[in-house]
Amino acid sequence: MQTEVHVYAFAVAANILMSFFPFLVVIISLCRSFLHWRAAVDIILQTLNTYFPESFGVNFRYYLLTAASHRFSWLSLFILLFAANGIFVPLEVALNRIWHVKKNRSLLRNQILSLGLIVACGILVLANVSFTTVNAQFLHARFGSSYWNSDLQSIVLRLVALPITGLMIFLVFYVLPNTRVPIRRVLPAAVAVSVLLEISKYLNVLTWPWLRSKLMEETPPFVQSISILLWSFMATLIILAGAEWSARVSKHNVSE
């Protein structure tokens, strides 16, 4: 509930908004142009549909496939790296504050570390897509285009996404603070945060009709951007709450 927490969360959310579309374009371009894996592209778009309902108002499939059909752009990759790096600057400051670290890394060291985290998270996302795609192809070969097949694919998407999300959160919690943090405390917090983020995804879908109606009345030109910014802000608050919980329990154990 402290004021600076909201400052950090909004800073992270703004950078997520900037890097969201370029990240998807780069991942789809890699699967489409380099790996020539059309099924993986379909899985990415299917996963995206679970976060943004059809009433969201943006045809992500059309825009992403149009952007990814162009020649691979190093400019898009640079924009992605620049914006994504910006996510980890306020996150490091916030995590250092949570763990009572008085000195932040220099901007150069933070950018180098952030680049490593971006690469690691990108590899995890590709691994998630690859594993899910292989399972989807197996289910399609086993059951065909049946009702059970679609349900099983949906279950596989959720089962694979949860541990991958938890692992990415763990990397952020463990690597980003400018100090050594106990793994035994960071790991449970990463698991809890990944579960809460999964729950928040369904809250997003349930509350979206009301939120869309409200935003259409007050800020019609910015409905989609404000929605992404708002939910990124809420997700960041969950992440910071998980880090605060892990730090509090660790300090409590030390005092005992």
N, C-alpha and C positions, 0 to 999 in steps of 0.2 A: 504493500500500500504506500510505499515511499514514492515521492515525486520523481526521483531520478530513474526508478524502474520503468515508468511510463515513457520517459525520454529515451532510454535504451531500447525499449520495445518498439517505439515508433521509428527509431533510426533503423533498426533491423528490418521492420516491415517495409519501409520505403525502398531499401535495397533489394528485398525479395521481389517487390513489384517491378523493379527495373530488370532483374535478372530472370524472372519467371519465364517469359516467352523466349528469349535467346537460349536459355538452357534447354527447353523442349525442342527448339529448332536444331540445336547442335546434336542432341541425343538421337533425334529422328534422322538427321542427315548421316550420322555415323552408321546407324542400322540400315539405312536405305542405300547410301552411295558406296560405303566402304565394305560393310558386311553383306549387302544385298539380301537382307533378311526382312521380307515383307511382313511375315507373321509377327515379328517383334514390334514393328510399327503399329500393327493392329492392336497388340497388347497395350502399348503405351497410350493409344487413343482410348481404349476400353478403360484403362485405369483412370485416365483423365475424366471420363464420364462419371466415375464414382464420386469425384470431388465437386464437379460442376454439373448440375442438372441441365436438361435441355432448355429449361426456361431461363437459363442464365443470360441469354441474349447474345452470346458470341458463338459463332460457328468455328470452334477451335479446330475441328478436323479440316475444314476448308483452308483456313489461314495457315495452319501448320504444314499441311501437305503442299500448299503453294509455295511457302517460304523454303521448305526443305527440298523442293524440286529444282530449285536454282543451284548453281554451282556452289560447292562448299565455300563459305565465306570466312576468311580469317578475321575479318572485321567483326563478324558476329561473335566469334570465339573471344576476341579481345574485349568486346563489350561485356560478354558474360563473365570473364575473369575479373574485369574491373568492378562490375556491380557486385559479383559474388564476394569478392574480397572485402567490399564495404560492409557486408553482413557481419564479418568476424571482428571488425574493429570495435563497434559498440558491445558486441558479445564478450570480447576479452575484457574490456573495461568493467562490464557488469559482473563477470565471473570473478575477476580479481577483487572487486568490492565484496562479493559474497564470501570469498575465502580470506578476506582481510589481507590481501597482498597490496603493499603500499606502492610498488613500482610496476608500471605497465611496460611491456616491450616497446622498443622503438618502432616507428612506423614501418621501417624497412624489414625488421625481423617479423613483425606481425604479418606483413604482406607475403613474405616467404612461407611462413607457417600456414597462412590462409590458402596459399596456392596448393600446398601439400594436402590440406584438408579437402579442397575442392576436387583434386585429382582422386583422392581416396573415396570421397562420396560419389563421384562420377562412376568410378569402377564398381562400387556397390550397387548403384542404380542399374548399370548395365548387367551386372550379375543377376540382379532381381528380375530384370526384363528377360534375360536369357533363360533363367530357370523356369519362369512362368510360361514363357513361350514354348519351351520343350514339353512342359506338362500339358499345356493346352493342345499342342499337336498330338500328344499321346492320347488324350481324352477324346479328341476328335476322331482319331483312327480307331479307338476302342468302342466309342458309343455313337459316332456320327454326329449329325446336327440335331440331336434330340434335346428335349427339355432338360433331361438329367445332365447332359453335357454342359449346358450353359450354367446350371447351378453349381456343378463341380468346378468349372472354371472360375466362377465368382468366389467359391470357397478357397481355391488355390491362391487366387490373387490376395486374399486377406491373410492367409496363413504365411505366405512368403513375405508380404510387405511389412508385417509387424516386427519380426526379428531384424530385418534389414534397417527399418527405421530406428529400432532400439540400438543397433550397432553404430549407426551414424550419430545418434545422440550421445552414446558412450564416448565416441572419439572426441566430440566437441567438449564434453564435460572433463575428460581426462587430459587432453592435449592442450586445449586453449588457455587455461589459467597459467599465469606466469609463476607456477610453483608446482610441487609434486602433491597430488591429491590421492587419497587412499582408494584403490580399486574396489575394495569391499563395500564402500559407501556409494561410489559413483555408479556401479553396476545396477543395484536395485533402483536407484533414482532414474536411470536411463530406461529400464523396463517400465516403471510406473508412468513416465512421461510418454513413452511410445503408446501405451494403452490409452492414456487420456487424449492424446492426439487422434487416435483412431475413433474414440467416442465423439470428439469434437467434429470430426468429419460428418458423422450422421446428424449431429445437431445443426450443422451448416445446411444440410439438405432439408431438414425438417423446418427450419426457420426461414429458409430462403424466400418463399412466397411473401411472407410478411415483410422481410427486409427489402425485397425488390419493390414492393408497393410503396414502402416508406421513402426509399431513395428516388423512385420515379417521380414522386410528388415534390421533393425538395432539391435534388441535384440530378436531373435526368441525363445530362451529358456524361456524367462520371459514375454511373451505376456500377459498371463492372470493375473499374479501377478502385473505387472506394471499397467495394466488397472484398477484393483481394487484399487490399491494405488492412481492412478491419480484421479479417480472419488471420492474416499473418501476424498482426498485433496480438490477437488473442493466443495464437500458438506460441509466440515468443514469451508471453506472460506465463504460460504453462511450463515452458522450458526453464525459465528463470526460477519459477516456484520449485521445480524439481531440484535444481542446483542448490537453492536455499535450504531445502529440506535435507539434502545429503550433507551440506556443510554444518547445519545445526546438530544433526545426529552425531556427526564425527566429533564436533567440539564437545558435545555432551559426554560421549564415551571417553574422551581424553580427560575431562574434568573428573570423571568417576575414577 
